[in-house]
Amino acid sequence: MNQPPPASRPIIEARRVNKHFGAFHALKDVSATFNPGQVTAIIGPSGSGKSTFLRTLNRLETHDSGEIIIDGIELNSNLKNLDAIRREVGMVFQNFNLFSHLSILRNVTLAPMRVRKMSRSDAETKARQLLERVGLANQAEKYPLQLSGGQQQRVAIARALAMDPKVLLFDEPTSALDPEMVNEVLTVMRELAYSGITMLVVTHEMGFAREAADRIVFFDEGVILEDSTPEAFFSNPAHPRARTFLSQVRHGF
Amino acid sequence: MFAAMIGLLVFLWGLAVPLSAAPAPIGPAAGQFVEGARVTVWLTLIAGSVGVLIGIIAGLGKLSRFRPWRWFCDTYVWLIRGTPLLLQILFVWLVAPTVLPAGFDLSDFACAAIALSLNVGAYNTECVRAGILAVPHGQIEAAHALGLTPWQTFLDVVLPQSMRVALPALANNLASLVKDSSLAYAISVVELTMVGYRVQAESYQPVPVFITIAAIYLILTTAFTTLTAALEAQLAVGQKR
């Protein structure tokens, strides 16, 4: 194929994506491209469509119209494409969603064993390395509910990483956490951001967005109002709505 | 669980010894009691396992997006729950010979097992459905996001989690089944209750005979509930208390 070399090809391309929930128009002609290795913070008020946009990228929500292409594969009702995309795109949820009936170790090994057909011993070796990386090597035999929220979210990150995704989606990863646990999760995410993986992070953590992200995408009422660098966005937001939003969240940093 | 299983086997194996030592109406008929208890246990085990399978299939069916299949499962549950079990047993027994090809003979025991399976399956359907509905949607989303296929999601995530919700109710149905199997006597299956009838008819001493029967049923239900309680404890792992 006569395509440009993969390094310069965007890993995610969304073109004129629309999504309705009944009469509510959640995403209005949203277009955006994301490059490999980029860390993007997606911010905006509640109900602005930022989580919905993230969830359309691995088809947890289906888009009504428009195109989404991930790593050269179009995301549509074709199940083969969907399987291929979900193997490359990991997701971390607001409420962790760890499998409550499986031990921490099994939570991390399940997908590599089922989807990548890894042997149990390989999957376990890898899982223990990842748990070590998120600082939870000694919790492998416990069950999710025996861990704190921050620990569960770090396991969820390890679980997503176990599939070696090219892209990691974070859907408000710290919003369900007690304040004292936010930092342990952000520390892991910061370390990931510098490791070169493509990250899209829907977040209310402006401090994290400012220092760890390469790019800020600001959503409001289903459209991307601003798409710029953290420096530009936080020092001099172009759009009045972004200015209002920042003045409302600008406390404590 | 293993212990309860062994207990049940030992009980069936050794039941004849204490019974044959008992006085007049019971002692001489010890062999019959043991044979009857075995038939009851077989009926329960077969109808119990098939019933769980039917419950899972129909429970999923009631939640299916495919309307005819959902409608079929609804009708099945409606029919079975709305008619007496005795009638269902008689119905299978009377209808089976007319619909089966000639030369294919269904024993009385098989008829009873089919009717009991269908019956307990209908009640299980609702328990399984409740269990599946109790699995948080986030668990399914997480499985999908990891790339698990719908089938893997069901087997690895939804089924085990729904079972720990459904199990107490399924255990209840199993305990009922042990006793419901007695209705098989109506189509001349020689299970425990039938044995009781025969022995008391010969001896004219119904009270000691029925007390013996009741005691055997009690021991059987105890064994089965111990079994399910152990299973419950095993599935409850990782759950909040």
Boltz contact constraints between the chains, C-beta under 6 A:
constraints:
  - contact:
      token1: [A, 58]
      token2: [B, 145]
      max_distance: 6.0
  - contact:
      token1: [A, 60]
      token2: [B, 141]
      max_distance: 6.0
  - contact:
      token1: [A, 86]
      token2: [B, 147]
      max_distance: 6.0
  - contact:
      token1: [A, 87]
      token2: [B, 147]
      max_distance: 6.0
  - contact:
      token1: [A, 91]
      token2: [B, 145]
      max_distance: 6.0
  - contact:
      token1: [A, 95]
      token2: [B, 138]
      max_distance: 6.0
  - contact:
      token1: [A, 97]
      token2: [B, 138]
      max_distance: 6.0
  - contact:
      token1: [A, 97]
      token2: [B, 142]
      max_distance: 6.0
  - contact:
      token1: [A, 99]
      token2: [B, 157]
      max_distance: 6.0
  - contact:
      token1: [A, 100]
      token2: [B, 238]
      max_distance: 6.0
  - contact:
      token1: [A, 101]
      token2: [B, 160]
      max_distance: 6.0
  - contact:
      token1: [A, 101]
      token2: [B, 161]
      max_distance: 6.0
  - contact:
      token1: [A, 101]
      token2: [B, 238]
      max_distance: 6.0
  - contact:
      token1: [A, 111]
      token2: [B, 146]
      max_distance: 6.0
  - contact:
      token1: [A, 114]
      token2: [B, 148]
      max_distance: 6.0
  - contact:
      token1: [A, 114]
      token2: [B, 152]
      max_distance: 6.0
  - contact:
      token1: [A, 115]
      token2: [B, 147]
      max_distance: 6.0
  - contact:
      token1: [A, 143]
      token2: [B, 238]
      max_distance: 6.0
  - contact:
      token1: [A, 145]
      token2: [B, 240]
      max_distance: 6.0
